[in-house]
Amino acid sequence: MRDEVSGARWKRASPGMEEKAGAAAWLSLSFLGLDRMGLVLRLLPLPEKEWARALWSHISSHYMGGTRKLRERSRWLLLLWVVGWSLIALCILCFMSSQAVEKRREALSSMCDERARMLQDQFNVSMNHLQALAILVSTFHHAKNPSAIDQMTFARYAERTAFERPLTSGVAYAVRVTHAEREQFERHQGWSIKKMYSSKKQSPGPGDGAVLEIREPAEEYAPVIFAQDAYKHVISFDMLSGNEDRENILASRKSGKGVLTAPFKLLNNRLGVISTYTVYKSELPANARSHERIQAAIGYLGGIFDIEALVDKLLHQLAGKQSIMVNVYDTTNECPISMYGSNDTGNGMCHVSTLNFGDPSRKHEMHCRFMQNPPLPWLAITSSFGTLVIALLIGHIFHATVNRIAKVEDDYRKMTELKKCAEDADIAKSQFLATVSHEIRTPMNGVLGMLQMLMDTDLDTTQQDYVRTAQASGKALVSLINEVLDQAKIESGKLELEAVRFDLRTVCDDIVSLFCGKAQEKGLELAVYVSDQVPKILIGDPGRMRQIITNLVGNSIKFTERGHIYLTVHVIEEVVSCLQVDTGTQNTNTLSGYPVANRRRSWENIRLFNRELQSSEMSFAPITSDSISLVISVEDTGVGIPFEAQSRVFTPFMQVGPSIARIHGGTGIGLSISKCLVGLMKGEIGFASKPHVGSTFTFTTVLMRAHCKGNETKPPEFKGINALVVDHRPVRAKVTEYHLQRLGVQTELIADLNQFISKLNFGSLTVKLVLIDKETWLRESHCMPLLVSKLRNKNRTYSPKLFLLGCPSSSVKGGSDISREHNLNVIMKPLRASMLQVTLRQALGGVDKVHCRNGVGNSTLGSLLHKRQIIVVDDNIVNLKVAAGALKKYGAEVTCADSGKKAITLLKPPHSFDACFMDIQMPEMDGFEATKRIRVMERDLNERIKRGEVSPECASIHRWRTPILAMTADVIQATHEECLKSGMDGYVYKPFEGEQLGHCYTPFTRHGTQFVQDAVFPRE
């Protein structure tokens, strides 16, 4: 039977679906694999199911046969597996060994380059200091007459600055002397110019001066006049008499740079080199020619570098690293000269680094080798061996895996079927909820509408009671449907929040007005207070915010029989600031005087408060970002929640107990929805409750600040008016002050009536309004006649208006008697800014021009709809009667249409209709399509108006647009978006009332025949 239904549903899906079934089956088999064919067969229609099942049986038999052959040949497969992976392990060993060798070569290269760079840098530093010494000699010897430097000064300076030249073992300076100047020079120095040692003889020691030869005549000489003490024996030697020294001097003064000699043995029997710098009599330009440099040369400074000591020092600094063998060579000639290191070069890995000692004519290299043989590549060995072991293990478990495949595939098919069933059930649930919502709301619209129309007729008291009971039951049913839908959308993750501008204070006033009647019936004091720190306009979802607060306040009204319900809104910073200075519970200083549950306990499970309280440094400066965190609390003095039931308060469909459900009713889903909505608003919710004392529910939410273009506007008629509030309860007086300040009235609070009378006696009272709470009046009733007489003393220049704030807990008759006896103005609680504004304006002699904000009154709606031509489109006769009756009640002239096509005919411009209420779901043509066609006709008319091609009756119209409001029983967000997309201007929910009509119709005004829209979609 299920297959037949599936086949029938498949055929109804699309006309060409059966022809594509074969291709779909093959694609499914290809992508899903053989193990999923059973699932695919259940999805195919009945005719294709036969051949697909045969195909499945054929492939399964061959597949299972292949498995048996695989088991028979498992030994050969295992042998091939082992041999193959052995070869792979060998390849891994070779590859990782080569990688280890490459890393060793890179390490050697890095260490050798590092040593070469350090050697080169230290050599260049010493060369720079030699050049500085040459400049010193040029400045203080040649530029001064007489010279400021002698041999002793030079030697002492060279010894003291030897630390700057750590690589030089000695320095000497030779002056340039021509043959004509030789005789005078020798007479001035007191010695004769000597000839350098022959390169074939051993250099004599310092005491062998008697064997030195006098330098034969030459064109010029370079005798040493200054030398470090260790090399003082070279004084008077002619540096031009030695072949290598002569070449260095000639090359240095020609190029202007330092020139190095070939390596030779120093006095300490180490290899070294001599660097020669030329001293010029004046500073030469950078582009000086060679002959200009030769003519300007006046001396030569030589420095002896001990290469072996330099390299030894360098290797000592790097002794902590891996030891390597270093050799330094002079490779200027074809046969390299070893400057450092042993001659045993070995045949291991070698790296060559080039050295640059500043002389481009000479080349030097550093050769590096490891002193130890390379270790075994243990990583390569272990990796290859481990790979082989893993491969063997895989081969070992292969046989067990084959045996487990069949069972795993069966389990997979079962889980796939269960998953598909769950998905189908979820889709069916969503479709069922949407369908049930629409199907129930549609007749409920007729039921509630007809009941409302029945209430407008002449009924006796009993009949009115019956109608009100039926209407309340219908509204309760609609509320239950809304809650169930919200719970379903939350569970499916499809609930979306709006981000629109709204006034939170107005939302709170609306909620207070909603429960005003119930609170007065039960004698409860209902009040709201919003902190001044809360911005006037916020950005968020006002509908969901209203839903949460309404749920909490409704529960408080339901479970409270005496006392009060107190709604407060603060920003997080001021609440935490109060917590830090809290000295006690103070739970008796309340709105009505009854004790309440400790509010602080409702914040114990809210992480935001714990995080703020644990912070040692709090900043209460204004928040610079656009986000703001609010704390909203609802406090009551009801029956409280038993301790054993507090853990399941937020569980869906759970009640505290059967007696509670029997007495108070409810479904137990409201708090669960509220918690989910608070979570979507990035907040948390908690509560504190004590049996027979009361409960306090607190939640946090994160909203955005709205950037207002102007300052908050307050009623101008109350500007400059002062008021005095007399109330012995500070919390209640604070609420009265809050509402008065919203109107712009400057307010002063007085808790003691005697203090008020003393102000009157001294004549310091300059207020225009005096508001006295009725409980305070009754408490101080013996003083009240005197107080009234003093306030209305004829000698006073101005007598203030006296108001009595009546609470529902006191009898209405008693309040009427007091007001009649003393001629007082009575203001009944709960207080709202709109209601207070109207009362004060009437008492001050003004005319009431402002209606309550929490709804549109009958007179206001009547003035909006009176004589308006409105068309209602709906295929349901009952809904058509309800909508027409509701509009006619307020004076509208209604035309009915039962289809979208008829609406298009009637709304073809130009026409005389002011607005259109159109149902969405209609046969033949739905409301979306009808609206689109109407907008196309209006667009064509507007284009003709721009071109001036219209009849005289449309000549004064600049733009034609008829407001079209959708009538829908669907509360899904996608439906609302479709309304916007099709060109509708708003929507009303079924069942709708006069308040909804006012909210939807008010944003549209008519000037002549031109319509202007100044609001976005309303939100229920």
VEXSE-474697 format. One record per residue (C-alpha): residue in one letter; y, x, z. Coordinates in steps of 0.05 Angstrom, whole numbers. Example, Ala and Ser with C-alpha at 12.3 -4.5 7.8 and 13.67 -1.06 7.14 Angstrom:
BEGIN
aa:py:px:pz
A:-90:246:156;
S:-21:273:143;
END
This chain:
BEGIN
aa:py:px:pz
M:0:0:0;
R:48:57:17;
D:34:89:-51;
E:50:25:-87;
V:115:18:-49;
S:132:90:-64;
G:116:79:-137;
A:158:17:-141;
R:216:52:-107;
W:208:111:-155;
K:212:63:-215;
R:274:29:-188;
A:310:96:-178;
S:328:107:-251;
P:301:82:-319;
G:281:151:-344;
M:248:175:-281;
E:176:163:-304;
E:185:205:-367;
K:210:263:-324;
A:154:258:-273;
G:108:307:-309;
A:160:361:-313;
A:180:350:-241;
A:107:355:-219;
W:98:422:-256;
L:163:450:-227;
S:142:428:-158;
L:74:462:-165;
S:108:525:-188;
F:160:530:-133;
L:122:502:-74;
G:56:538:-87;
L:-16:514:-87;
D:-15:500:-13;
R:39:446:-20;
M:7:406:-76;
G:-18:354:-28;
L:53:339:-7;
V:77:336:-79;
L:22:285:-95;
R:49:238:-43;
L:118:241:-75;
L:94:225:-146;
P:90:153:-172;
L:23:120:-179;
P:9:132:-254;
E:22:206:-249;
K:-16:211:-184;
E:-84:206:-218;
W:-78:265:-265;
A:-40:307:-214;
R:-96:296:-164;
A:-147:318:-216;
L:-105:380:-231;
W:-102:395:-156;
S:-178:389:-149;
H:-190:435:-209;
I:-143:489:-183;
S:-168:483:-112;
S:-240:494:-134;
H:-222:556:-174;
Y:-178:581:-117;
M:-234:572:-66;
G:-283:605:-113;
G:-236:665:-120;
T:-234:670:-44;
R:-310:674:-40;
K:-310:729:-93;
L:-256:765:-54;
R:-300:764:8;
E:-360:792:-32;
R:-318:849:-59;
S:-281:863:5;
R:-314:931:14;
W:-289:957:-53;
L:-221:927:-40;
L:-218:960:29;
L:-238:1027:-2;
L:-184:1021:-55;
W:-135:1000:-1;
V:-151:1062:41;
V:-148:1110:-18;
G:-83:1080:-44;
W:-49:1084:23;
S:-75:1154:35;
L:-40:1176:-29;
I:23:1138:-7;
A:20:1173:61;
L:15:1241:25;
C:75:1224:-17;
I:113:1204:45;
L:95:1271:77;
C:119:1311:17;
F:183:1271:11;
M:202:1275:85;
S:185:1350:86;
S:232:1362:28;
Q:284:1321:65;
A:275:1364:127;
V:283:1427:85;
E:346:1399:53;
K:374:1382:121;
R:358:1452:145;
R:394:1480:84;
E:454:1435:98;
A:455:1457:171;
L:454:1531:150;
S:509:1518:99;
S:552:1483:151;
M:543:1538:203;
C:556:1593:152;
D:618:1560:125;
E:643:1549:195;
R:635:1623:213;
A:666:1645:148;
R:725:1599:159;
M:736:1623:231;
L:731:1696:209;
Q:780:1684:153;
D:829:1647:198;
Q:830:1701:251;
F:838:1755:198;
N:897:1718:167;
V:930:1710:236;
S:927:1786:247;
M:954:1797:177;
N:1013:1751:191;
H:1030:1790:255;
L:1027:1855:216;
Q:1077:1826:167;
A:1121:1806:226;
L:1117:1877:252;
A:1139:1903:184;
I:1200:1857:188;
L:1215:1884:258;
V:1215:1956:233;
S:1259:1938:174;
T:1309:1904:220;
F:1314:1953:278;
H:1298:2019:244;
H:1328:2017:174;
A:1383:1967:186;
K:1409:2004:249;
N:1445:2071:248;
P:1424:2105:289;
S:1354:2074:291;
A:1337:2029:350;
I:1263:2048:346;
D:1229:2115:361;
Q:1157:2134:368;
M:1152:2117:442;
T:1184:2048:431;
F:1139:2033:372;
A:1077:2054:410;
R:1094:2014:472;
Y:1111:1952:431;
A:1047:1958:391;
E:1006:1964:454;
R:1039:1904:488;
T:1032:1860:427;
A:960:1880:412;
F:935:1813:437;
E:969:1781:378;
R:928:1824:331;
P:858:1820:362;
L:826:1846:298;
T:868:1909:290;
S:849:1973:325;
G:913:2009:307;
V:979:2006:268;
A:1023:2059:236;
Y:1087:2061:196;
A:1103:2109:139;
V:1172:2116:110;
R:1188:2128:36;
V:1219:2197:25;
T:1239:2226:-43;
H:1232:2300:-59;
A:1308:2308:-54;
E:1308:2279:16;
R:1247:2318:41;
E:1284:2379:70;
Q:1334:2338:108;
F:1279:2290:131;
E:1235:2347:158;
R:1294:2379:193;
H:1312:2311:225;
Q:1240:2297:247;
G:1225:2368:269;
W:1159:2373:232;
S:1135:2384:161;
I:1100:2332:118;
K:1025:2343:120;
K:972:2330:70;
M:919:2276:82;
Y:848:2298:96;
S:802:2310:38;
S:752:2254:29;
K:696:2304:28;
K:713:2335:96;
Q:705:2307:165;
S:770:2286:196;
P:792:2334:251;
G:809:2310:320;
P:878:2304:349;
G:877:2375:374;
D:863:2407:306;
G:935:2407:283;
A:933:2481:266;
V:886:2471:207;
L:929:2416:174;
E:956:2433:105;
I:1029:2426:85;
R:1040:2375:31;
E:1055:2405:-36;
P:1118:2384:-72;
A:1116:2315:-104;
E:1165:2262:-130;
E:1161:2221:-67;
Y:1125:2220:-1;
A:1103:2169:51;
P:1098:2207:117;
V:1077:2169:180;
I:1134:2168:230;
F:1109:2115:279;
A:1038:2103:302;
Q:1000:2070:359;
D:979:2119:413;
A:906:2117:392;
Y:926:2141:323;
K:985:2186:341;
H:951:2244:306;
V:967:2214:237;
I:1042:2224:247;
S:1071:2269:192;
F:1013:2254:145;
D:1034:2236:75;
M:998:2171:58;
L:1009:2183:-16;
S:967:2246:-13;
G:902:2205:-5;
N:872:2172:-66;
E:854:2103:-34;
D:917:2102:9;
R:960:2118:-51;
E:929:2063:-92;
N:940:2013:-35;
I:1013:2033:-25;
L:1028:2029:-100;
A:994:1961:-106;
S:1027:1934:-43;
R:1098:1953:-62;
K:1087:1928:-133;
S:1061:1859:-112;
G:1098:1850:-46;
K:1033:1827:-12;
G:984:1859:35;
V:930:1902:2;
L:862:1920:32;
T:823:1985:24;
A:749:1991:13;
P:707:1993:77;
F:704:2060:113;
K:683:2086:181;
L:735:2085:236;
L:742:2135:293;
N:694:2091:335;
N:642:2100:280;
R:649:2026:259;
L:665:2000:191;
G:735:1976:179;
V:790:1967:127;
I:864:1983:124;
S:915:1931:105;
T:981:1958:77;
Y:1048:1920:76;
T:1111:1945:41;
V:1179:1944:77;
Y:1239:1931:32;
K:1311:1950:46;
S:1334:1879:31;
E:1303:1810:24;
L:1279:1801:-48;
P:1275:1735:-85;
A:1206:1704:-94;
N:1208:1717:-170;
A:1228:1791:-164;
R:1199:1837:-216;
S:1153:1896:-203;
H:1204:1951:-217;
E:1254:1915:-171;
R:1203:1915:-115;
I:1187:1989:-126;
Q:1260:2009:-123;
A:1273:1966:-61;
A:1213:1995:-22;
I:1233:2038:39;
G:1169:2041:79;
Y:1097:2021:89;
L:1062:1989:149;
G:987:1998:155;
G:939:1962:201;
I:866:1982:214;
F:817:1924:220;
D:750:1932:256;
I:706:1884:217;
E:643:1895:259;
A:680:1880:324;
L:711:1818:292;
V:644:1789:270;
D:611:1807:337;
K:666:1769:374;
L:659:1710:327;
L:583:1705:336;
H:592:1712:411;
Q:637:1650:411;
L:583:1611:374;
A:525:1637:415;
G:509:1567:442;
K:490:1542:372;
Q:428:1557:332;
S:426:1631:321;
I:431:1656:249;
M:434:1725:219;
V:501:1742:188;
N:518:1797:137;
V:588:1811:109;
Y:595:1847:42;
D:651:1876:0;
T:631:1852:-70;
T:691:1880:-107;
N:647:1930:-144;
E:580:1918:-177;
C:544:1949:-118;
P:562:1908:-55;
I:584:1948:6;
S:555:1923:72;
M:611:1913:122;
Y:570:1881:177;
G:496:1866:191;
S:429:1899:180;
N:402:1919:113;
D:339:1877:124;
T:358:1816:85;
G:289:1784:86;
N:265:1731:37;
G:280:1666:74;
M:332:1613:61;
C:401:1643:49;
H:471:1615:41;
V:531:1653:14;
S:602:1635:35;
T:663:1666:2;
L:715:1702:45;
N:789:1707:28;
F:826:1761:67;
G:891:1753:30;
D:880:1808:-22;
P:863:1777:-90;
S:840:1845:-116;
R:783:1850:-68;
K:724:1802:-59;
H:684:1791:5;
E:623:1747:20;
M:585:1725:82;
H:509:1718:76;
C:474:1675:129;
R:400:1667:144;
F:361:1635:200;
M:331:1685:249;
Q:270:1640:262;
N:219:1610:216;
P:227:1535:204;
P:188:1489:251;
L:134:1442:228;
P:161:1376:200;
W:134:1334:256;
L:174:1273:236;
A:144:1274:166;
I:74:1285:195;
T:80:1228:246;
S:112:1181:196;
S:59:1191:143;
F:3:1187:194;
G:34:1125:225;
T:40:1093:156;
L:-33:1107:142;
V:-54:1079:210;
I:-14:1015:197;
A:-44:1008:128;
L:-114:1015:158;
L:-97:962:210;
I:-72:916:156;
G:-137:926:118;
H:-176:912:181;
I:-141:846:195;
F:-141:826:121;
H:-209:793:128;
A:-188:753:189;
T:-124:733:153;
V:-162:704:95;
N:-203:661:143;
R:-140:636:177;
I:-104:616:113;
A:-139:550:106;
K:-123:527:177;
V:-50:551:172;
E:-41:513:106;
D:-69:449:137;
D:-21:456:195;
Y:37:469:148;
R:22:407:107;
K:20:365:170;
M:86:393:196;
T:119:382:128;
E:97:309:129;
L:122:300:199;
K:189:333:181;
K:197:287:121;
C:180:227:163;
A:232:247:215;
E:285:257:161;
D:269:190:130;
A:273:158:198;
D:341:189:211;
I:367:165:144;
A:338:97:156;
K:370:94:225;
S:439:112:197;
Q:432:61:141;
F:407:9:189;
L:466:20:237;
A:516:16:180;
T:484:-46:152;
V:477:-80:219;
S:550:-63:236;
H:575:-95:173;
E:528:-154:175;
I:544:-170:248;
R:619:-158:242;
T:625:-205:182;
P:600:-268:217;
M:633:-246:282;
N:698:-246:245;
G:687:-319:229;
V:665:-336:300;
L:724:-302:335;
G:773:-325:283;
M:752:-397:289;
L:753:-393:365;
Q:824:-367:362;
M:844:-422:315;
L:810:-472:361;
M:850:-447:421;
D:914:-462:383;
T:895:-536:381;
D:905:-587:436;
L:848:-575:486;
D:839:-596:557;
T:827:-546:613;
T:751:-548:609;
Q:750:-539:534;
Q:798:-481:538;
D:753:-448:590;
Y:693:-457:544;
V:730:-427:485;
R:756:-368:525;
T:686:-354:551;
A:657:-355:480;
Q:713:-311:455;
A:703:-261:511;
S:629:-259:497;
G:642:-246:423;
K:690:-190:438;
A:640:-159:486;
L:588:-160:430;
V:636:-125:382;
S:652:-73:435;
L:577:-61:446;
I:568:-52:371;
N:625:-1:369;
E:594:38:427;
V:525:40:395;
L:556:64:329;
D:596:118:364;
Q:533:142:399;
A:495:144:333;
K:552:182:298;
I:556:232:356;
E:481:245:354;
S:482:256:279;
G:543:301:283;
K:584:258:235;
L:639:237:283;
E:705:265:259;
L:770:270:296;
E:839:256:268;
A:899:302:275;
V:961:257:274;
R:1026:254:313;
F:1026:206:373;
D:1061:192:438;
L:1013:200:497;
R:1059:161:543;
T:1058:102:496;
V:982:105:494;
C:979:104:569;
D:1026:45:572;
D:982:8:522;
I:921:19:566;
V:958:-5:628;
S:980:-67:590;
L:908:-79:567;
F:882:-81:639;
C:944:-112:670;
G:913:-182:674;
K:848:-158:705;
A:884:-116:756;
Q:928:-173:777;
E:869:-220:782;
K:833:-173:830;
G:897:-155:868;
L:894:-81:848;
E:953:-35:840;
L:949:-2:772;
A:997:56:756;
V:1006:113:707;
Y:1043:178:714;
V:1054:231:660;
S:1084:297:679;
D:1151:320:650;
Q:1115:383:625;
V:1075:342:575;
P:1110:341:507;
K:1132:273:482;
I:1098:280:414;
L:1029:312:408;
I:981:322:350;
G:910:297:359;
D:866:235:355;
P:902:179:393;
G:846:129:379;
R:793:172:412;
M:841:191:469;
R:853:117:480;
Q:778:104:478;
I:763:156:533;
I:819:133:580;
T:803:60:568;
N:730:72:586;
L:748:108:651;
V:801:57:671;
G:755:-1:652;
N:700:27:697;
S:750:35:754;
I:774:-37:746;
K:701:-61:743;
F:678:-25:807;
T:742:-32:850;
E:755:-93:894;
R:815:-68:935;
G:865:-12:932;
H:889:19:867;
I:873:54:801;
Y:918:113:786;
L:921:148:718;
T:955:216:716;
V:968:267:661;
H:988:340:675;
V:987:406:639;
I:936:457:663;
E:987:507:689;
E:1020:460:739;
V:952:435:765;
V:927:506:778;
S:993:523:811;
C:983:465:859;
L:912:487:873;
Q:935:557:894;
V:981:529:948;
D:935:473:970;
T:927:471:1046;
G:881:411:1054;
T:852:350:1022;
Q:909:302:1039;
N:868:245:1010;
T:905:191:1049;
N:973:202:1016;
T:954:156:958;
L:983:102:915;
S:960:44:959;
G:946:80:1024;
Y:871:75:1018;
P:832:141:1023;
V:805:170:957;
A:753:221:937;
N:776:293:938;
R:803:305:868;
R:790:379:872;
R:715:368:873;
S:719:335:804;
W:740:403:777;
E:683:444:806;
N:640:440:743;
I:699:450:695;
R:698:523:672;
L:772:523:654;
F:793:513:726;
N:743:564:753;
R:768:616:703;
E:841:603:720;
L:829:603:795;
Q:791:669:792;
S:848:703:755;
S:893:742:803;
E:953:741:758;
M:977:674:732;
S:1033:666:683;
F:1067:599:684;
A:1117:614:630;
P:1122:564:573;
I:1064:569:525;
T:1086:604:461;
S:1029:578:418;
D:1025:507:391;
S:963:489:432;
I:969:456:500;
S:915:440:552;
L:921:374:588;
V:887:349:652;
I:878:274:655;
S:851:240:718;
V:833:168:735;
E:831:155:810;
D:804:92:842;
T:786:65:911;
G:723:28:888;
V:652:27:913;
G:638:99:892;
I:574:128:864;
P:514:141:908;
F:498:215:916;
E:427:207:888;
A:454:175:824;
Q:511:224:810;
S:467:271:770;
R:454:218:716;
V:524:190:708;
F:533:217:638;
T:462:200:614;
P:463:149:557;
F:439:78:574;
M:430:96:648;
Q:458:53:703;
V:468:73:776;
G:419:19:797;
P:392:-49:777;
S:439:-84:827;
I:500:-52:795;
A:478:-74:725;
R:465:-144:751;
I:531:-151:787;
H:579:-114:741;
G:543:-112:675;
G:551:-59:622;
T:504:-17:579;
G:513:51:612;
I:535:85:547;
G:610:90:557;
L:611:153:599;
S:562:188:553;
I:607:174:493;
S:668:197:532;
K:635:262:550;
C:616:275:477;
L:687:258:454;
V:717:304:506;
G:672:360:481;
L:695:348:410;
M:767:356:436;
K:749:424:465;
G:751:398:536;
E:706:384:595;
I:696:325:642;
G:677:321:714;
F:682:273:773;
A:683:268:848;
S:656:207:883;
K:643:184:954;
P:606:119:969;
H:651:63:996;
V:713:108:986;
G:723:115:911;
S:715:159:850;
T:760:206:811;
F:743:224:740;
T:780:284:709;
F:775:312:638;
T:812:365:600;
T:832:366:527;
V:866:414:479;
L:920:384:434;
M:975:412:390;
R:1049:409:401;
A:1088:370:349;
H:1153:402:325;
C:1205:347:333;
K:1268:352:290;
G:1313:321:344;
N:1316:310:418;
E:1282:252:452;
T:1324:190:445;
K:1332:145:505;
P:1363:75:508;
P:1439:83:506;
E:1452:23:551;
F:1424:60:612;
K:1466:122:603;
G:1504:140:666;
I:1467:88:709;
N:1440:111:777;
A:1383:78:814;
L:1357:81:885;
V:1282:70:899;
V:1263:51:969;
D:1189:61:982;
H:1153:90:1042;
R:1095:115:998;
P:1115:179:962;
V:1063:172:907;
R:1083:102:889;
A:1157:120:892;
K:1143:178:844;
V:1112:130:794;
T:1173:85:796;
E:1219:145:787;
Y:1177:168:726;
H:1187:101:690;
L:1261:98:706;
Q:1273:169:682;
R:1239:152:616;
L:1296:102:605;
G:1349:154:622;
V:1364:125:692;
Q:1382:177:745;
T:1338:162:805;
E:1340:178:879;
L:1281:166:926;
I:1288:142:998;
A:1227:132:1043;
D:1263:108:1105;
L:1302:42:1104;
N:1346:64:1162;
Q:1369:123:1120;
F:1388:74:1065;
I:1428:30:1114;
S:1465:91:1141;
K:1487:108:1070;
L:1514:38:1063;
N:1552:44:1129;
F:1586:109:1109;
G:1602:82:1040;
S:1567:139:1003;
L:1524:94:960;
T:1546:95:887;
V:1483:69:853;
K:1481:11:805;
L:1408:-8:815;
V:1367:-14:879;
L:1292:-23:874;
I:1253:-38:937;
D:1178:-42:940;
K:1154:-108:967;
E:1106:-74:1017;
T:1165:-35:1045;
W:1206:-100:1047;
L:1152:-136:1088;
R:1143:-76:1132;
E:1219:-74:1148;
S:1230:-149:1143;
H:1275:-151:1205;
C:1326:-106:1171;
M:1326:-139:1104;
P:1378:-195:1116;
L:1427:-143:1142;
L:1413:-98:1082;
V:1425:-154:1032;
S:1489:-175:1064;
K:1516:-104:1064;
L:1498:-95:991;
R:1533:-159:972;
N:1594:-148:1015;
K:1656:-175:980;
N:1696:-114:1001;
R:1653:-69:958;
T:1682:-54:890;
Y:1615:-60:857;
S:1554:-95:883;
P:1489:-62:859;
K:1433:-102:828;
L:1375:-112:876;
F:1303:-112:850;
L:1238:-127:887;
L:1177:-90:861;
G:1120:-138:871;
C:1048:-114:874;
P:989:-158:855;
S:956:-149:923;
S:1010:-191:956;
S:1014:-265:943;
V:1057:-287:886;
K:1082:-345:927;
G:1108:-299:981;
G:1145:-258:929;
S:1176:-320:899;
D:1199:-344:967;
I:1233:-278:982;
S:1267:-274:914;
R:1290:-346:919;
E:1316:-338:990;
H:1355:-274:976;
N:1368:-284:901;
L:1329:-221:881;
N:1303:-198:813;
V:1227:-190:817;
I:1190:-138:775;
M:1115:-146:776;
K:1070:-86:773;
P:1040:-50:737;
L:1103:-17:712;
R:1112:1:638;
A:1174:30:607;
S:1181:-25:556;
M:1174:-81:607;
L:1221:-46:655;
Q:1272:-37:599;
V:1272:-111:583;
T:1278:-132:656;
L:1335:-85:672;
R:1373:-103:609;
Q:1369:-177:626;
A:1391:-165:698;
L:1450:-123:675;
G:1473:-178:628;
G:1446:-149:562;
V:1408:-184:507;
D:1334:-169:498;
K:1327:-138:430;
V:1267:-94:444;
H:1196:-119:449;
C:1139:-87:485;
R:1109:-25:454;
N:1039:-42:471;
G:1035:-94:417;
V:1075:-139:371;
G:1094:-204:404;
N:1085:-271:372;
S:1159:-279:359;
T:1164:-211:326;
L:1103:-222:283;
G:1128:-291:265;
S:1195:-262:243;
L:1157:-212:200;
L:1110:-262:166;
H:1154:-323:163;
K:1157:-351:91;
R:1122:-289:65;
Q:1078:-299:3;
I:1011:-266:20;
I:946:-267:-19;
V:879:-261:16;
V:818:-239:-26;
D:748:-249:3;
D:683:-275:-25;
N:662:-304:43;
I:691:-373:52;
V:690:-369:129;
N:727:-302:130;
L:776:-330:79;
K:791:-388:125;
V:799:-343:186;
A:846:-294:151;
A:887:-351:120;
G:891:-388:186;
A:913:-326:225;
L:968:-312:175;
K:991:-384:170;
K:996:-386:246;
Y:1055:-338:241;
G:1090:-376:185;
A:1062:-340:123;
E:1048:-377:59;
V:977:-357:40;
T:942:-359:-28;
C:866:-349:-28;
A:824:-315:-81;
D:748:-309:-77;
S:737:-250:-125;
G:769:-185:-147;
K:780:-209:-218;
K:820:-269:-194;
A:862:-223:-150;
I:878:-179:-210;
T:901:-240:-248;
L:946:-264:-191;
L:975:-195:-176;
K:992:-177:-247;
P:1066:-156:-241;
P:1115:-185:-239;
H:1093:-235:-185;
S:1121:-266:-122;
F:1070:-240:-70;
D:1095:-196:-12;
A:1027:-167:8;
C:952:-172:-4;
F:894:-171:45;
M:832:-152:5;
D:759:-150:25;
I:721:-86:5;
Q:650:-110:-8;
M:651:-166:-60;
P:601:-182:-116;
E:618:-168:-188;
M:680:-126:-171;
D:692:-95:-103;
G:759:-86:-70;
F:764:-11:-89;
E:758:-25:-163;
A:806:-84:-160;
T:858:-42:-124;
K:853:14:-175;
R:865:-35:-232;
I:924:-67:-196;
R:955:2:-186;
V:946:18:-260;
M:984:-46:-278;
E:1040:-28:-228;
R:1044:42:-257;
D:1053:15:-327;
L:1108:-32:-303;
N:1144:25:-267;
E:1143:67:-330;
R:1173:9:-369;
I:1226:1:-314;
K:1246:74:-324;
R:1252:63:-398;
G:1291:-2:-388;
E:1239:-44:-426;
V:1231:-100:-374;
S:1252:-172:-369;
P:1317:-191:-333;
E:1280:-214:-271;
C:1256:-142:-260;
A:1321:-108:-278;
S:1342:-97:-205;
I:1275:-66:-185;
H:1269:10:-183;
R:1196:16:-165;
W:1143:-39:-158;
R:1087:-31:-107;
T:1052:-87:-71;
P:1023:-68:-2;
I:947:-77:-5;
L:910:-77:62;
A:835:-72:64;
M:794:-121:106;
T:731:-83:127;
A:675:-91:176;
D:654:-18:164;
V:680:33:214;
I:652:94:179;
Q:703:149:164;
A:680:155:91;
T:701:82:80;
H:771:97:106;
E:777:157:60;
E:754:114:1;
C:810:64:18;
L:861:119:12;
K:832:145:-52;
S:832:77:-86;
G:906:66:-71;
M:904:20:-11;
D:959:24:40;
G:921:7:104;
Y:863:-32:133;
V:846:-81:188;
Y:779:-86:223;
K:738:-149:224;
P:745:-187:269;
F:821:-178:270;
E:875:-210:312;
G:950:-220:310;
E:962:-152:342;
Q:925:-118:285;
L:964:-157:233;
G:1029:-135:266;
H:1009:-62:269;
C:988:-61:196;
Y:1045:-103:167;
T:1103:-74:207;
P:1106:-7:168;
F:1123:-45:104;
T:1193:-72:93;
R:1220:-108:32;
H:1288:-98:2;
G:1297:-148:-54;
T:1233:-139:-93;
Q:1223:-65:-78;
F:1172:-44:-25;
V:1178:19:17;
Q:1122:48:59;
D:1141:91:119;
A:1075:99:158;
V:1005:124:148;
F:940:88:161;
P:935:57:230;
R:877:74:275;
E:838:24:316;
END
